[in-house]
Amino acid sequence: MTLLYQPLRSLYAGLVLGLLVTASCKKALEIDPPSTQIVSSQAFVNDMSATSVMTGMYSNMMSAATGFVSGNRSITTRESLAADELVNYLPASQDASMQEFYTNTYNIASPYFWNDFYQRIYTCNATIEGVTASTGISDAVRAQLQGEAKFFRAFIYFYAVNTYGDVPLALTTDYRINNTLSRTPKARVYEQIVADLKDAEALMGNDYFKGTTAGSTERARPNKAAASALLARAYLYMEQWANAEAAATSVINNGTYSLETDLNRVFISTSKEAIWYLQTVIPTNYSTYDGQYFMLTRVAPGTSAQSPTAIRLSFFDSFEQGDARRTNWIDTFTINNTNYYFPFKYQKNMSTTPEALLVLRLAEQYLIRAEARAKLGNVTGANSAASDINVIRKRAGLQDTQAANQPDMLKVVAAERRSELFTEWGHRWFDLIRTDKVDSIMSVLTPLKGGVWNSNYKILPIPYSETQINTNLKQNPGYN
């Protein structure tokens, strides 16, 4: 059984939230018009109802039941387990999927993130079509929603191609087309990601929206700078160094964002370096699922009511002496004379300035630009890779880098990315893959985790049920 996404009428603050996923034996890409379908005249009749479709998707992303960023179902947790950041203490009998990621041994019967990705891609496509056709939406809201939908479609496809490789490129809600889509080459998907983000840059302004009103201090919905930030990341992965440098520079020079000097203020909702974040909308005793999920405070990891993971000791030891990120962003829980280290970026902060799950932040833009500049041969001096890296190192309480040539600088950049971005959005796992380090590291580490490394396992299998229904959808190598 796989998931068929169908539009849903659910309410968030009295408004339409988004889409319902109903169980079906049909494929996840197959979008037959169901009896409960929200047609354009209903969902996109005015500014408020149209806006609720996108805000509903953000809310659903943070739902414990449906969100792919919540708890142990998240990109953050799964990819960190797959890489060299975390130790998994939860037995397979309690969560087989977590163990599969930890040992890099995947089950073709599992959908993993596939259904989550394509549900949200459908919402984006429906929004683009709906707001374009609607005559009841103001021009300002129409542009913002088109921009958000294209931004978010690019965001999902970025994770789809880095998780599965070549994926079907669904750009409409026409089930007759989507039913028979084959896999689109990764390069072509990246072209669409870039096109969507450029459109999003043009459509959205510098202001943040809340509801139908611009000028919000909350950064829970993307704006022009968010599109530029994600574009910089996409260009980096595409190895278009000059474009990556230019896009990152546009964000760094924006003037709206600056690095927090206090590391404990980076991941709060008023963070000056936040470019785009997600907020937990369901009443809980924590601000983010990462804060709830990673913290070790009661009993040993993997036991009742406790995080099943901890920081891998080799990763903890990789920090330089005096690195404030290790002091502030990693904490220790001791039981039976054993120290367990755990991510402490999110701390269940429910004060007047609660935490928010940062998706895009300024520090990453400095790291992107540093790597791009190093690749272009601009290693030292003013406006160089070194100057960008030193901004990040200074904030961490470290001395300036001594790297003076391209190979050494690229090693420093990789080390700084590992120390700065750990357990955030799969950065470490994707970095290992895109820099061709994954085989050398995982061939040693995976056996220690109880698995056998296979280079094919750097991307996930296409769900078996999908390949059986659609013969145009071919399986990834190594999973047949």
C-alpha positions in Angstrom: 0.0 0.0 0.0 1.4 3.4 -0.9 -0.1 6.8 -0.6 -2.4 8.6 -3.0 -2.5 12.3 -2.1 -5.8 13.9 -2.5 -6.8 17.4 -1.6 -8.3 17.8 1.9 -10.5 20.3 3.6 -9.0 20.5 7.0 -8.9 23.7 9.1 -6.1 25.7 10.6 -7.3 28.7 12.5 -10.6 28.3 10.6 -8.9 28.1 7.2 -8.0 25.4 4.6 -4.8 23.7 5.7 -3.7 21.8 2.6 -3.9 18.3 1.4 -5.0 15.0 2.8 -3.1 11.8 2.1 -5.4 8.9 1.9 -4.4 5.3 1.8 -4.6 3.5 -1.6 -2.9 0.8 -3.5 -2.2 3.4 -6.2 1.2 5.0 -6.7 2.2 8.2 -4.9 2.4 10.1 -8.1 -1.0 9.1 -9.3 -3.3 12.0 -8.6 -6.9 11.0 -9.7 -9.4 13.7 -9.0 -11.2 12.5 -5.8 -14.7 13.4 -4.6 -13.1 15.5 -1.8 -11.0 17.5 -4.2 -10.7 21.2 -3.4 -11.3 22.8 -6.8 -9.7 26.2 -7.6 -12.9 28.1 -7.1 -13.0 26.9 -3.5 -9.3 26.9 -2.4 -8.2 30.0 -4.3 -11.3 32.2 -4.1 -9.5 35.0 -2.2 -6.3 36.0 -0.5 -7.0 34.4 2.8 -8.2 31.0 1.5 -5.3 30.8 -1.0 -2.7 31.7 1.6 -4.0 29.0 3.9 -3.1 26.3 1.4 0.7 27.1 1.7 0.6 27.8 5.4 -1.2 24.5 5.9 1.7 22.8 4.2 4.2 24.4 6.5 2.1 23.3 9.4 1.8 19.8 8.2 5.6 19.6 7.8 5.9 20.1 11.5 3.2 17.7 12.4 4.2 14.6 14.4 1.9 12.5 12.2 2.7 13.8 8.7 5.8 16.0 8.8 9.1 14.8 7.4 11.0 17.1 9.7 9.5 15.7 13.0 11.0 13.3 15.4 12.8 10.2 14.3 11.1 10.5 10.8 13.1 13.6 10.0 15.6 14.3 7.3 17.8 15.7 10.1 17.8 12.5 12.2 17.8 9.9 9.4 20.7 11.4 7.4 22.7 12.1 10.5 22.3 8.4 11.4 23.4 7.4 7.9 26.5 9.5 8.2 29.1 9.7 11.0 27.4 12.1 13.4 25.2 9.9 15.6 25.1 6.6 17.4 21.8 4.7 17.3 20.8 2.9 20.5 17.3 1.9 19.5 17.0 -1.8 18.5 15.5 -2.6 15.2 12.6 -4.3 16.9 11.4 -0.9 18.1 12.2 1.1 14.9 13.5 -0.9 11.9 13.7 2.2 9.7 16.1 4.0 12.0 18.3 0.9 12.1 18.3 0.7 8.3 19.6 4.3 8.0 22.1 3.6 10.8 23.5 0.5 9.1 23.1 1.9 5.6 20.9 -1.1 4.7 17.7 0.0 3.1 14.4 -1.8 2.5 12.9 -1.4 -1.0 9.4 -2.0 0.6 9.7 1.2 2.6 8.6 4.6 1.1 10.9 6.5 3.5 10.5 10.2 2.3 9.0 9.5 -1.1 5.4 10.1 -0.3 6.1 13.1 1.8 8.0 14.7 -1.0 5.4 14.1 -3.7 2.5 15.1 -1.5 4.1 18.5 -1.0 5.1 18.8 -4.7 1.5 18.3 -5.5 0.5 21.1 -3.1 3.0 23.4 -4.8 1.7 22.5 -8.3 -1.9 23.0 -7.2 -1.0 26.4 -5.7 0.8 27.6 -8.8 -2.1 26.6 -11.0 -4.8 27.8 -8.6 -3.4 31.3 -7.9 -2.6 31.8 -11.6 -6.2 31.1 -12.6 -7.9 32.9 -9.8 -9.6 36.2 -10.3 -10.2 36.9 -6.6 -6.6 37.2 -5.4 -4.7 40.5 -5.1 -1.6 41.0 -7.2 0.7 41.2 -4.2 -0.6 37.9 -2.6 -0.7 36.2 -6.0 3.0 37.0 -6.5 4.0 35.9 -3.0 2.1 32.6 -3.2 3.5 31.8 -6.7 7.0 32.6 -5.3 6.5 30.5 -2.2 5.1 27.6 -4.2 8.0 27.6 -6.6 10.5 28.1 -3.8 9.1 25.1 -1.9 8.9 22.9 -5.0 12.6 23.6 -5.6 13.3 22.9 -1.9 11.6 19.5 -2.0 13.2 18.6 -5.3 16.6 19.5 -3.9 16.1 16.9 -1.2 14.5 14.4 -3.6 17.4 14.3 -6.0 19.9 14.1 -3.1 18.0 11.4 -1.5 16.9 9.3 -4.5 19.0 10.5 -7.4 17.0 10.8 -10.6 13.3 11.4 -9.8 10.1 12.0 -11.7 9.7 15.7 -12.4 6.0 16.4 -11.8 5.2 20.0 -12.7 1.4 19.8 -12.9 -1.5 18.3 -11.1 -2.6 16.3 -14.3 -2.8 12.7 -13.1 -2.8 11.5 -16.7 0.7 12.8 -17.1 1.9 12.0 -13.6 0.7 8.4 -13.8 3.3 7.4 -16.3 6.3 9.7 -15.4 9.7 8.1 -15.7 12.7 9.3 -13.8 14.2 12.6 -14.9 18.0 12.9 -14.9 19.3 14.7 -11.8 20.9 17.4 -13.9 17.6 18.3 -15.5 15.9 18.3 -12.1 18.6 20.8 -10.9 17.8 23.0 -13.9 14.2 23.1 -12.8 15.3 23.9 -9.2 17.3 26.8 -10.5 14.5 28.0 -12.7 12.0 27.8 -9.9 14.3 29.7 -7.5 15.0 32.4 -10.0 11.2 32.8 -10.5 10.8 32.9 -6.7 13.4 35.6 -6.4 11.6 37.7 -8.9 8.1 37.1 -7.4 8.8 37.6 -3.7 10.1 40.7 -2.0 12.4 41.3 0.9 9.5 41.4 3.4 8.3 38.4 5.2 4.5 37.6 5.1 2.3 36.6 7.9 -1.1 35.6 6.6 -1.8 38.0 3.8 0.2 40.9 5.3 3.8 41.8 4.4 6.3 43.1 7.0 6.2 40.4 9.6 9.1 40.0 12.0 8.6 36.2 11.9 10.6 34.4 9.2 8.3 31.4 9.0 7.5 31.9 5.3 10.2 32.3 2.7 11.1 35.6 1.0 13.4 36.7 -1.8 16.5 36.2 0.3 15.4 32.6 1.1 15.2 31.9 -2.6 18.7 33.3 -3.1 20.1 31.3 -0.2 18.7 28.0 -1.5 19.9 29.0 -5.0 23.4 29.4 -3.6 23.2 25.9 -2.2 21.9 24.5 -5.4 24.7 26.1 -7.4 27.3 24.7 -5.0 26.0 21.2 -5.5 26.0 21.7 -9.2 29.6 22.9 -9.0 28.8 26.2 -10.6 31.2 28.1 -8.4 30.9 31.6 -9.7 27.1 31.4 -9.5 27.2 30.0 -6.0 29.5 32.8 -4.9 27.3 35.5 -6.5 24.1 34.1 -4.9 25.6 33.7 -1.5 27.0 37.3 -1.7 23.6 38.7 -2.4 22.3 37.2 0.8 25.4 38.2 2.9 25.2 41.7 1.6 21.5 41.9 2.1 21.8 43.9 5.3 18.8 42.1 7.0 20.9 39.3 8.4 24.0 39.0 10.6 25.7 36.3 12.6 24.6 36.0 16.2 27.6 36.6 18.4 26.0 34.5 21.1 25.8 30.9 19.9 22.8 30.3 22.2 20.7 32.8 20.2 21.3 31.2 16.8 18.3 28.8 16.9 15.6 31.1 18.4 12.8 32.7 16.5 14.3 36.1 16.8 17.7 35.0 15.5 19.4 37.7 13.4 20.9 35.0 11.1 17.7 33.1 10.4 16.7 33.4 6.8 13.8 30.9 6.9 12.6 28.7 9.7 9.7 26.4 10.6 7.6 26.7 13.7 5.9 24.1 15.7 2.2 24.9 15.6 0.7 22.1 17.7 0.7 23.0 21.4 3.6 21.0 23.0 6.1 21.4 25.8 8.9 22.1 23.3 9.6 24.5 20.5 11.1 22.1 18.0 11.1 18.4 17.4 14.9 18.5 17.4 14.8 19.9 20.9 12.5 17.1 22.0 14.2 14.3 20.1 17.9 14.8 20.7 18.1 15.8 24.3 19.3 13.2 26.9 18.0 14.1 30.3 16.4 11.2 32.1 17.6 7.7 31.3 20.2 6.0 29.1 19.8 6.5 25.3 17.4 4.0 23.6 15.4 3.3 26.8 11.9 4.4 27.6 10.9 8.0 27.0 14.4 8.9 25.9 16.3 9.9 22.7 17.5 6.8 20.9 20.6 8.6 19.6 23.8 10.3 20.9 26.7 12.1 19.3 29.4 9.7 18.0 32.6 10.1 20.1 34.8 10.4 17.0 32.7 13.4 15.9 32.9 15.0 19.3 36.6 14.6 19.3 36.9 16.2 15.8 36.3 19.7 17.2 39.3 21.9 17.7 40.3 22.7 21.3 38.4 25.8 22.4 35.7 25.6 19.8 32.7 27.3 21.4 30.3 25.2 19.2 31.3 22.1 21.0 30.8 23.8 24.4 27.5 25.4 23.5 25.9 23.1 20.9 26.8 19.7 22.5 25.8 18.7 26.0 26.6 15.7 28.2 24.4 13.3 30.0 26.1 10.9 32.5 24.6 7.6 33.8 26.4 4.7 35.3 29.7 6.6 34.9 29.2 6.7 31.2 29.1 10.1 29.3 26.7 10.4 26.5 27.0 13.5 24.3 24.0 14.9 22.5 23.1 17.8 20.2 22.1 20.9 22.2 21.4 23.4 19.4 17.8 23.2 20.4 17.0 23.2 24.1 13.2 22.9 24.4 13.1 26.6 24.9 9.5 27.7 25.7 10.4 31.2 26.9 9.1 34.4 25.5 11.5 33.9 22.6 11.0 30.3 21.7 13.2 28.3 19.3 12.4 27.8 15.7 13.7 25.0 13.4 16.1 26.9 11.2 16.2 25.7 7.6 18.3 28.4 6.0 20.7 30.6 8.0 23.5 33.0 7.2 26.4 30.9 8.4 25.8 28.4 5.6 26.0 31.2 3.1 29.5 32.1 4.3 30.5 28.5 4.0 29.1 28.2 0.5 30.9 31.3 -0.6 34.2 30.1 1.0 34.0 26.8 -0.8 33.1 28.5 -4.1 35.9 31.0 -3.8 38.4 28.3 -2.9 37.3 26.3 -6.0 37.8 29.4 -8.1 41.4 29.8 -6.8 40.6 32.8 -4.5 42.1 31.3 -1.4 43.7 34.0 0.7 43.5 37.8 1.2 40.6 40.2 1.3 37.3 38.9 0.0 38.6 35.3 -0.3 37.8 31.9 1.0 40.0 32.6 4.0 38.1 35.8 5.0 34.8 34.0 4.9 36.0 31.0 6.9 37.6 33.3 9.4 34.2 35.0 10.0 32.8 31.5 11.0 35.9 30.6 13.0 35.9 33.9 14.9 32.3 33.4 16.0 33.3 30.0 17.3 36.2 31.5 19.3 38.9 30.1 17.1 42.0 31.7 15.5 42.1 32.5 11.8 42.8 29.6 9.4 46.4 29.1 8.3 45.5 27.3 5.1 47.3 29.0 2.2 46.6 26.8 -0.8 43.5 25.4 -2.4 43.7 21.7 -1.1 44.3 22.8 2.4 41.5 25.4 2.3 39.0 22.9 1.0 39.9 20.7 3.9 39.3 23.6 6.3 36.0 24.4 4.6 34.8 20.7 4.9 35.8 20.7 8.6 34.0 24.0 9.3 30.9 22.7 7.6 31.0 19.6 9.7 31.4 21.6 13.0 28.9 24.3 12.1 26.1 22.4 10.4 26.0 19.1 12.3 22.6 17.4 12.7 21.0 20.1 10.5 19.1 19.0 7.4 21.4 16.2 6.2 24.3 18.5 5.4 27.0 16.1 6.6 25.6 13.1 4.6 25.1 15.1 1.4 28.6 16.7 1.8 30.2 13.3 2.0 28.4 12.2 -1.2 29.0 15.4 -3.3 32.7 15.6 -2.4 33.3 11.9 -3.1 34.3 11.1 0.5 31.4 8.8 1.3 33.0 5.5 0.1 36.3 6.0 2.0 34.5 7.0 5.3 31.5 4.7 5.2 33.5 1.6 4.1 35.2 1.8 7.5 32.3 3.1 9.6 29.4 1.1 8.4 30.8 -2.3 9.5 31.3 -0.7 13.0 27.6 0.2 12.9 26.6 -3.4 12.1 26.2 -3.1 8.3 28.1 -3.7 5.1 28.8 -0.7 3.0 27.7 -0.7 -0.6 28.4 2.4 -2.7 24.9 2.1 -4.2 23.5 2.8 -0.8 24.4 6.5 -0.9 20.9 7.0 -2.4 17.7 5.3 -1.3 15.7 2.8 -3.3 12.6 3.8 -5.1 9.7 2.2 -3.2 9.1 -1.2 -4.7 5.3 -0.6 -4.9 5.9 2.4 -7.1 8.1 0.5 -9.6 5.5 -2.3 -9.8 2.7 0.1 -10.6 4.5 2.3 -13.1 6.8 0.3 -15.4 8.5 3.5 -16.5 9.9 4.0 -13.0 13.1 2.1 -12.8 14.9 1.1 -9.6 18.2 2.5 -8.4 21.3 0.2 -9.0 21.9 -2.3 -6.2 18.3 -2.7 -5.1 16.9 -5.1 -7.7 
